[in-house]
Amino acid sequence: MASSLHQIPTTQECSDFNRVVFVDVSKYFGRRRALAHVSLECGTGEILGFLGGNGAGKSTLLALAGTILAPSSGEIRYGAESVREPGPALRANIGLLSHDFQLYPELTARENLEFFAALYGLDQVRDRSDEALRSAGLFSRGDDFVGGFSRGMKQRVALERTLLHAPRLVLLDEPFAGLDEGSSSALVERLQVLKSEGRIIFLATHDFEVAELVLDRAMLLRAGRLLPLSRAGESLRARYRDSMQRELKPRRLE
Amino acid sequence: MRRFFTVALLIMRKDLRVETRSRELFLTTLFFSVSTVLVFAFGFVRDGRPVENAVAGILWIAIAFAGTLALGRTFERERYHDVLRALLLAPVDRPAIYVGKLLGILALLAAVEVVIVPLVALLFQAPLFRQPILTFLLLSLGTLGFSAVGTLFGAMLVRARSRDVLLPVLLYPITIPVIIAGVRGIAVLLQPEVDVAMVRAWIGMLVFFDVVFITLSLWTFEPVMTE
């Protein structure tokens, strides 16, 4: 059940949207191609998964969706509008959980959450951070320094930091990494709640078993290109392997 | 505008909170600047008398060295654990992040100067407190100009591999006008007869450079931070 604190914040001028569309988006870092001609669309209440090996372009895609990177070509639309220069109003509706935890290890979990809540201009900062700590199952450890937390605990706090301002677009890069079974199950439930609240969720993961439980659609990224996911095979892992084999076969023949 | 300064103060408070816990920057910059002053004291004080007109330069070298050390680390906390991305994604005016970081550095250097200035006055028998308001103005305006450029360069170089080498190489040539104005202003203050009009002229020069440097930094921070 969503709490009243998890509504879109009122203290910010928000630019809400109901879908995110990539139109022929490419991203280059110097001469290196990170993403090539990616087109996709995702609407509210949908969890879109990105599968692929290391360096496939998953994190770049999430960073582009999160306005951290600007596309080299193509455009990204939030709702009906194409955004060339994303401003604070749009960023207020985006939450990004990165590979790293994006937390200050010298601050306590509560201080970290309060800092980011204040940065987002949210009201009831203390209540929000308390609720976030309860959601993370870390209320009793709220006054402990994040630097002393295990990877899984940091991941849980980082997830709460990402969701503090109830963003419309939730970008999760390997959110299950380092989580134990209980925490993974809690995150799966949390994602279902976010989905029912009408969030747009991009999720990059290697965890096929968990992805199978939460994803509405999955896309395969390889060397920056979006590939169709095979329909052969029952499980997501089998479909992923089949897609990769089909992709590699022609290259071996060459 | 109110939100701008709220964000800047929030970031400054966070930086100071982290610093009071780790004391990493304060202790290293203080140790470094005290060591610098002591080395100069051994080199430039003979028979209990300091070399003439050297004090102002020694004071500013100690401040500039300490400042460079601190500025090189100012965005390091954001670089580790990728917090910088979280800051850049926040719905705030990005120049407010710059102002917050600048205020944090200024507070740190002010704390270092509280120790360094009396130490220089003591070791070199320099009458730095004869005109305390003018001394304060020269030091604070000079530190502001130096830090304003340094904070921008610290942000620019945060993703550069050789940032520790590049920072002083870029920072010193750009901030030379500020350091010269600071040195000349303090040197005038240390003369037996203080030429207040001349000190005011150097203060005016520092105000001019501060306005130019801060304006340029605020203007360029957002494009610099966009990857």
Boltz contact constraints between the chains, C-beta under 6 A:
constraints:
  - contact:
      token1: [A, 12]
      token2: [B, 91]
      max_distance: 6.0
  - contact:
      token1: [A, 66]
      token2: [B, 89]
      max_distance: 6.0
  - contact:
      token1: [A, 68]
      token2: [B, 85]
      max_distance: 6.0
  - contact:
      token1: [A, 69]
      token2: [B, 227]
      max_distance: 6.0
  - contact:
      token1: [A, 88]
      token2: [B, 91]
      max_distance: 6.0
  - contact:
      token1: [A, 91]
      token2: [B, 89]
      max_distance: 6.0
  - contact:
      token1: [A, 91]
      token2: [B, 91]
      max_distance: 6.0
  - contact:
      token1: [A, 92]
      token2: [B, 91]
      max_distance: 6.0
  - contact:
      token1: [A, 96]
      token2: [B, 89]
      max_distance: 6.0
  - contact:
      token1: [A, 98]
      token2: [B, 82]
      max_distance: 6.0
  - contact:
      token1: [A, 100]
      token2: [B, 81]
      max_distance: 6.0
  - contact:
      token1: [A, 100]
      token2: [B, 82]
      max_distance: 6.0
  - contact:
      token1: [A, 101]
      token2: [B, 81]
      max_distance: 6.0
  - contact:
      token1: [A, 102]
      token2: [B, 82]
      max_distance: 6.0
  - contact:
      token1: [A, 102]
      token2: [B, 83]
      max_distance: 6.0
  - contact:
      token1: [A, 102]
      token2: [B, 86]
      max_distance: 6.0
  - contact:
      token1: [A, 106]
      token2: [B, 18]
      max_distance: 6.0
  - contact:
      token1: [A, 106]
      token2: [B, 21]
      max_distance: 6.0
  - contact:
      token1: [A, 106]
      token2: [B, 22]
      max_distance: 6.0
  - contact:
      token1: [A, 115]
      token2: [B, 14]
      max_distance: 6.0
  - contact:
      token1: [A, 118]
      token2: [B, 10]
      max_distance: 6.0
  - contact:
      token1: [A, 119]
      token2: [B, 90]
      max_distance: 6.0
